[in-house]
Amino acid sequence: MRKKIMLVGTASSVGKSTLCAGLCRILEEDGLKPAPFKAQNMSLNSGVTPEGLEMGRAQILQAVAAKVVPDVKMNPVLLKPTSSEGSQVVLLGKVYGEVGGENYISMKEELSVKVLQAYGELEKEYDTIVIEGAGSAAEINLRKNDFVNMGLARMVDAPVLLVVDIDKGGAFASIYGTVMLMPEEERKHVKGIIINKFRGTRALLKPGIDEIEKLVGIPVLGVVPYLPLNLPEEDSLMEDPGAERKTKADITVGVIRLPHISNYTDVQPLLLYEDVQVRFLSLEDSLEGMDLVILPGSKNTLSDLAVLRAAKMDEKILKAHEKGAVIFGICGGYQMLGESLEDPHQVESSLLESRGLELIPMKTILEKSKKTTLVEGVCLPLACPVKGYEIHMGRSLFHKDMQRPFLKLGEQGAVSEEGYYHEGERIIGTYLHGIFDNSGFTRKLLNVIRKSKGMEEISEVPKDYWEEIDKELSRLADTLRDTLDMEAIYEILHEHPRG
């Protein structure tokens, strides 16, 4: 039988995704061939596989940690919320449909079959599967037909480690409550507990650890320290990451937090640049002092544009632009910068059309089909190579002779011009996600802004974003080796390190 281990949580955002990535890297370093697996991910941060299929960014990062090619079987079901009650369902990389809460419940049995098929195929290709649960493992209202947490553990007979975030407080109560809410047939799968995000002296935890082990009869296999990492975050925006990292920077970047913001990981590479401060801004915040304003992607572009306009953020963007800020739209943000948006098929919401910010001479029509593809090419105005991925359901049309292409991209043997760039008007728009992962491009763009502010350009060789990610994954793995009982975890896996 192939080996597997599953990490579930006492709640959302306890660090399951990061710990799974760290375990994938440890197993790979120890000579195994691991693969990540998350049956269902609810996230607006997605990426594209080499086959042009869509999956969660967290599982892509875990695949990178395992040093394997991302595969949609690693995340067979992706839910992308489009409203407070509905989500787009992506099944094995392709749009399956739009669902609300109740009709999704009726769909779970059908989806569980697809999930188990995907898992079975992965087991044939890899010798160890690192499984991640979703949210809390003790959502008793969702226990029926569960194929994501303990229900999946039972289906594939996986040993389970329970993860708790002690930084939020109430860790021992969370452990006890989660375990006690599990029926005995689920509880017997839980082989260990990981206390995550601890700040302080571990000795102070010993009385609590001893007591909780007696109460639930499950050993604590490690206390992982709070570890700041430059890794893409899946589900949460830091309040003000740039301000936390730097007290002074030459360039201030404002990222507008749209209600349905998607793929905000696009801007995280900017945190690596010492001359840049990144601010995630609410719709009520001022754009005063921003050198670069980024309108990121959105899963509900027309609705977000309406909310943006109601908060008068459209006026703030135009005012910041008048004062010299560069306005940069990515995907849905790019569409907002045009003259109009139309949704004749009500792909995203009940809104049929909306006036854009009118900074780019184009209109966008949302279509039923979704474009998902990996692309590479060149940034025309900056004369440097770029690569990334597209995920969108819109087609943008320019007025005759009005396009000022930003990129020349190649995909499937064809070359096309994409995006919009007007240096004099300081407007940039593109569908390309991952644009700032391209370090050469990013430094050149930052130098354009520096020059406009009368500053000297910076010429040092820029950091390669994914090399930095790889280093961070190795640092994470080293920390887990130091703080987890890896011998016990290997015994749970029934597999020991080679050598």
C-alpha positions in Angstrom: 0.0 0.0 0.0 1.2 3.5 -0.8 2.0 5.8 2.1 0.0 8.8 3.1 -0.4 11.3 5.9 -3.1 13.9 6.4 -3.1 17.2 8.2 -6.4 18.6 9.4 -7.0 21.7 11.5 -8.9 22.8 14.6 -10.0 25.9 12.4 -9.2 27.7 9.2 -5.8 29.5 8.9 -4.0 27.3 11.4 -1.1 26.7 9.0 -2.1 23.4 7.3 -1.0 24.5 3.9 2.4 25.7 5.0 3.0 22.6 7.1 2.0 20.3 4.2 4.5 22.2 2.0 7.2 21.8 4.6 6.5 18.0 4.9 6.5 17.7 1.1 10.0 19.2 1.0 11.3 17.0 3.9 10.0 13.9 2.2 11.6 14.9 -1.1 14.9 15.7 0.6 14.8 12.2 2.2 14.6 10.5 -1.1 10.9 9.9 -1.4 8.5 10.9 -4.2 5.7 12.9 -2.5 2.7 14.6 -3.9 0.3 17.0 -2.2 -3.5 16.5 -2.2 -6.4 18.6 -1.1 -9.8 17.3 -2.1 -11.5 20.6 -2.1 -10.0 24.1 -1.8 -12.1 27.2 -1.4 -9.9 30.1 -2.7 -9.7 32.9 -5.1 -6.0 32.3 -5.6 -5.5 29.9 -8.4 -2.9 29.0 -11.0 -2.6 27.1 -14.2 -0.9 23.8 -14.9 1.3 23.1 -18.0 -1.9 21.5 -19.6 -3.7 24.8 -19.2 -5.9 23.6 -16.3 -6.8 25.6 -13.2 -6.0 24.6 -9.6 -5.4 26.2 -6.2 -2.2 28.1 -5.7 -1.6 26.4 -2.4 -1.3 23.0 -4.0 0.9 24.5 -6.7 3.3 25.7 -4.0 3.2 22.3 -2.3 4.0 20.7 -5.7 7.0 23.0 -6.0 8.0 22.0 -2.4 7.8 18.4 -3.5 9.7 19.2 -6.7 7.0 17.7 -8.9 4.9 19.1 -11.7 1.5 20.6 -10.5 -1.4 18.4 -11.5 -5.1 19.1 -11.1 -5.5 15.7 -9.5 -3.7 17.3 -6.5 -6.7 19.6 -6.1 -9.7 18.1 -7.9 -12.3 20.5 -6.6 -11.7 24.2 -6.4 -14.5 26.5 -5.2 -14.1 30.2 -6.2 -16.6 32.4 -4.3 -18.5 34.8 -6.5 -20.8 36.1 -3.8 -21.7 35.5 -0.2 -23.9 32.6 -1.2 -22.5 31.3 -4.4 -19.3 29.8 -5.9 -17.9 28.8 -9.2 -17.0 25.1 -9.1 -13.8 24.1 -10.9 -13.6 20.3 -11.3 -10.3 18.8 -12.4 -9.2 22.1 -13.8 -12.3 23.1 -15.7 -15.4 25.1 -14.9 -18.1 22.7 -13.8 -20.8 25.2 -12.9 -22.1 27.8 -10.4 -23.6 26.6 -7.2 -25.1 28.0 -4.0 -24.9 26.4 -0.6 -27.9 24.0 -0.8 -27.4 22.7 -4.3 -23.7 22.2 -3.6 -24.6 19.8 -0.7 -26.6 17.7 -3.2 -23.6 17.7 -5.5 -21.2 16.4 -2.8 -21.8 12.7 -3.5 -21.0 13.1 -7.2 -17.9 15.1 -6.5 -16.6 12.6 -3.9 -16.5 10.0 -6.6 -14.3 12.3 -8.8 -12.1 13.1 -5.7 -11.5 9.4 -4.9 -10.7 8.7 -8.6 -8.1 11.6 -8.6 -6.6 10.4 -5.4 -6.3 6.8 -6.6 -4.5 8.0 -9.8 -2.1 10.0 -7.7 -1.3 7.0 -5.5 -0.2 5.1 -8.6 2.2 7.9 -9.6 3.8 8.8 -6.2 5.0 6.8 -3.2 3.8 9.2 -0.5 0.7 11.5 -0.5 0.6 14.5 1.9 -3.1 15.3 2.3 -4.5 18.6 3.5 -7.9 19.0 5.1 -10.0 22.2 4.8 -11.1 24.5 7.6 -12.0 22.7 10.8 -12.0 18.9 11.1 -15.0 19.1 13.4 -17.7 20.9 11.4 -20.5 18.6 12.6 -23.0 20.2 10.4 -21.0 19.2 7.3 -20.1 15.7 8.4 -22.6 14.0 6.1 -21.0 13.1 2.8 -17.7 14.7 3.9 -14.9 14.0 1.4 -12.5 16.8 2.5 -11.6 16.2 6.2 -12.1 13.1 8.4 -14.5 11.6 5.9 -11.7 11.5 3.4 -9.3 10.1 6.1 -11.7 7.2 6.5 -12.2 6.7 2.8 -8.5 6.4 2.1 -7.5 5.1 5.5 -5.1 7.9 6.2 -3.3 8.6 9.5 -4.1 12.1 10.7 -2.1 14.9 12.4 -4.3 17.6 14.0 -2.9 21.2 13.7 -3.8 24.0 16.1 -2.7 27.7 15.9 -1.6 28.7 19.4 -0.9 32.3 18.4 -4.7 33.0 18.5 -5.1 31.7 22.0 -7.4 28.9 23.2 -5.3 26.2 21.7 -5.8 23.5 24.3 -9.6 24.0 24.3 -9.6 23.9 20.5 -7.7 20.6 20.6 -10.0 19.1 23.1 -13.2 20.3 21.5 -12.2 19.2 18.0 -11.2 15.7 19.2 -14.2 15.2 21.4 -16.6 16.2 18.6 -15.2 13.4 16.4 -17.0 10.0 16.6 -14.8 7.2 17.6 -14.3 5.9 14.1 -12.8 9.2 13.1 -10.9 9.8 16.3 -8.9 6.6 15.9 -7.3 8.0 12.7 -5.7 10.9 14.7 -2.2 9.9 15.5 -0.6 13.1 16.6 -1.0 16.8 17.4 1.1 19.7 16.0 1.0 23.0 17.9 1.8 25.7 15.4 2.8 29.4 15.5 4.2 29.4 19.0 6.0 32.5 20.4 7.9 32.1 23.6 9.6 29.4 25.7 8.4 25.9 25.0 9.0 24.8 28.6 6.0 27.0 29.6 3.8 24.8 27.5 4.8 21.5 29.1 2.0 21.4 31.8 -0.6 22.1 29.1 0.9 19.5 26.7 1.0 16.9 29.5 -2.6 17.5 30.4 -4.0 17.6 26.9 -2.2 14.3 26.0 -3.9 12.7 29.0 -7.3 14.1 28.2 -7.4 13.1 24.5 -5.0 10.2 24.5 -3.1 11.6 21.5 0.6 12.7 21.6 1.8 16.2 20.8 4.5 15.6 18.1 5.9 19.1 18.0 5.7 22.8 18.7 6.4 24.8 15.6 7.5 28.4 16.2 5.9 31.4 14.6 8.0 31.7 11.5 7.7 34.7 9.1 8.1 33.3 5.6 8.2 34.9 2.2 5.7 32.4 0.8 2.5 33.1 -1.1 -0.4 33.3 1.3 -3.6 31.4 0.3 -6.5 32.9 2.1 -5.6 36.0 4.1 -4.2 39.4 3.3 -1.8 40.9 5.8 -3.1 44.2 7.1 0.0 46.2 6.1 2.9 43.9 5.2 5.1 46.5 3.7 4.8 48.8 6.8 5.8 45.8 9.0 8.9 45.1 7.0 10.3 48.6 6.3 10.3 51.9 8.0 11.4 53.7 4.9 11.2 53.0 1.2 11.6 55.0 -2.0 8.5 53.6 -3.7 5.1 53.1 -2.1 2.8 50.6 -3.8 -0.9 50.6 -2.9 -2.9 47.4 -3.6 -6.7 48.0 -3.5 -8.5 45.2 -1.6 -11.5 44.5 -3.7 -14.4 42.6 -2.0 -13.8 39.6 -4.4 -10.1 40.1 -4.8 -8.4 37.2 -6.5 -4.8 36.2 -7.1 -3.5 38.9 -4.7 -0.4 36.6 -4.6 0.5 38.5 -7.8 1.8 41.4 -5.8 3.7 39.4 -3.1 7.0 39.4 -5.0 7.1 43.2 -4.5 7.7 42.5 -0.8 11.2 41.3 -1.7 12.4 44.7 -3.0 14.1 46.8 -0.3 13.2 50.1 -2.0 9.5 49.2 -2.1 6.8 49.4 0.6 3.5 47.6 -0.2 0.3 48.7 1.3 -2.9 46.7 1.1 -5.7 49.3 1.1 -9.3 49.1 1.9 -11.8 51.0 -0.2 -12.1 53.7 2.5 -8.3 54.3 2.6 -6.5 57.3 1.0 -4.2 56.8 -2.0 -2.2 59.9 -1.0 1.5 59.3 -1.5 1.1 56.2 -3.7 3.6 55.9 -6.5 2.0 52.8 -8.0 -1.6 51.8 -7.6 -2.5 48.2 -8.4 -6.0 47.1 -9.2 -5.8 43.3 -8.8 -8.0 40.6 -10.1 -11.6 40.0 -9.1 -13.9 37.1 -9.2 -16.9 39.5 -9.6 -15.6 42.4 -11.5 -18.8 44.3 -12.2 -20.0 44.0 -8.6 -16.6 45.0 -7.2 -16.5 48.0 -9.6 -19.9 49.1 -8.2 -18.7 48.8 -4.6 -15.5 50.6 -5.6 -17.5 53.5 -7.1 -19.9 53.7 -4.2 -16.9 54.1 -1.9 -15.6 56.9 -4.2 -12.4 54.9 -4.7 -12.8 55.6 -8.4 -12.4 59.3 -7.7 -9.3 58.5 -5.5 -7.7 56.5 -8.3 -8.2 59.3 -10.8 -6.9 61.8 -8.4 -3.8 59.7 -7.6 -3.2 59.4 -11.3 -3.5 63.1 -11.8 -0.8 63.5 -9.1 1.6 61.2 -10.9 0.9 57.7 -9.7 1.2 54.8 -12.2 -2.1 52.9 -12.4 -1.6 49.1 -13.0 -4.6 46.8 -13.6 -4.3 43.0 -13.6 -7.0 40.8 -15.0 -10.3 42.1 -13.5 -8.5 45.3 -12.5 -7.4 45.7 -16.1 -11.0 45.3 -17.2 -12.1 48.0 -14.7 -9.7 50.5 -16.3 -11.5 50.3 -19.6 -14.5 52.3 -20.8 -17.2 49.6 -20.2 -17.8 46.1 -19.0 -20.6 43.9 -20.2 -21.9 40.6 -18.8 -24.6 39.5 -21.2 -24.7 35.9 -19.9 -24.6 37.0 -16.3 -21.4 35.0 -15.8 -20.4 36.8 -12.6 -23.6 38.4 -11.2 -27.0 39.9 -12.1 -25.3 43.1 -13.4 -25.4 43.3 -17.2 -23.1 46.2 -17.8 -21.1 48.9 -16.1 -19.1 52.0 -17.0 -15.4 51.5 -16.4 -12.8 54.0 -15.1 -12.2 55.1 -18.7 -8.5 55.2 -18.5 -8.0 52.6 -21.3 -9.9 52.9 -24.7 -11.4 49.4 -24.6 -14.5 47.5 -23.7 -14.7 44.1 -22.1 -17.4 41.4 -22.7 -17.5 38.5 -20.2 -18.0 35.2 -21.9 -19.1 31.8 -20.7 -15.9 30.1 -21.5 -12.8 30.6 -19.4 -9.3 31.0 -20.7 -6.6 29.2 -18.7 -3.1 29.1 -20.1 0.6 29.4 -19.3 2.3 32.0 -21.6 5.6 33.6 -22.1 7.0 36.4 -24.2 8.4 39.9 -24.0 7.3 43.2 -22.4 7.5 45.5 -25.4 8.1 48.9 -23.7 10.7 47.5 -21.2 12.3 45.0 -23.7 12.5 42.1 -21.2 11.2 38.6 -21.1 8.1 37.7 -19.1 6.1 34.6 -18.3 3.0 34.0 -16.3 -0.5 32.6 -16.7 -4.0 33.8 -17.7 -7.3 32.9 -16.0 -10.2 35.0 -17.2 -13.7 34.9 -18.8 -13.5 38.2 -20.5 -12.5 39.4 -24.0 -11.3 43.0 -24.2 -11.7 44.9 -27.5 -9.9 48.1 -28.3 -11.1 51.0 -30.4 -9.5 51.0 -33.8 -5.8 51.8 -33.7 -6.0 52.6 -30.0 -4.2 49.6 -28.5 -0.7 50.3 -27.2 0.3 46.7 -26.5 2.1 45.9 -23.3 3.2 42.4 -24.0 3.9 40.1 -27.0 3.0 36.6 -25.9 3.3 33.2 -27.4 1.0 30.3 -26.6 0.4 27.1 -28.5 2.6 28.2 -31.4 0.8 31.5 -31.9 2.0 35.0 -31.1 -0.3 37.8 -29.9 -0.2 41.2 -28.5 -1.7 41.7 -25.1 -2.4 44.4 -22.6 -2.1 48.2 -22.7 0.8 50.5 -21.9 0.9 54.3 -22.1 4.1 55.7 -20.6 3.1 59.3 -21.0 -0.3 58.7 -19.3 1.2 56.2 -16.7 -1.4 53.5 -17.4 -0.7 49.8 -17.6 -3.1 46.9 -18.0 -2.6 43.2 -18.5 -4.4 39.8 -18.1 -1.0 38.2 -17.1 -1.0 36.8 -13.6 2.5 36.3 -12.1 3.8 39.4 -13.9 5.8 40.5 -10.8 7.4 37.1 -10.5 9.6 38.2 -13.4 12.4 39.9 -11.5 14.0 41.6 -14.5 10.7 43.1 -15.5 9.9 44.2 -12.0 13.2 46.0 -11.5 12.9 47.8 -14.8 9.4 49.0 -14.0 10.5 50.1 -10.5 13.4 52.0 -12.2 10.9 53.8 -14.4 9.1 55.0 -11.3 12.4 55.9 -9.6 13.4 58.0 -12.6 10.0 59.8 -12.6 10.7 60.7 -9.0 14.2 62.0 -9.8 15.9 59.1 -8.2 18.9 57.0 -9.4 18.1 53.7 -11.0 19.1 50.5 -9.1 21.2 48.2 -11.3 21.9 45.2 -9.0 20.9 41.8 -10.3 17.4 41.3 -9.2 16.3 38.4 -7.0 14.7 35.5 -8.8 11.3 35.2 -7.1 11.0 31.4 -7.4 14.6 30.9 -6.2 13.7 32.8 -3.1 10.6 30.7 -2.7 12.7 27.6 -2.9 15.1 28.9 -0.2 12.1 29.6 2.0 10.7 26.1 1.5 14.1 24.7 2.5 14.2 27.0 5.6 10.7 25.8 6.5 11.7 22.2 6.2 14.8 22.8 8.4 12.6 24.4 11.0 10.1 21.4 11.0 13.0 18.9 11.3 14.1 20.8 14.4 10.7 21.1 16.0 8.7 18.0 15.0 9.3 14.5 16.0 10.1 13.3 12.5 10.9 9.8 13.7 7.4 9.4 15.1 6.0 10.9 11.9 7.9 8.4 9.8 6.6 5.6 12.0 3.1 6.9 11.3 3.9 6.8 7.6 5.5 3.3 8.1 8.5 4.7 6.2 11.9 5.8 7.4 14.4 8.1 5.8 16.8 6.3 3.4 20.5 6.3 4.0 
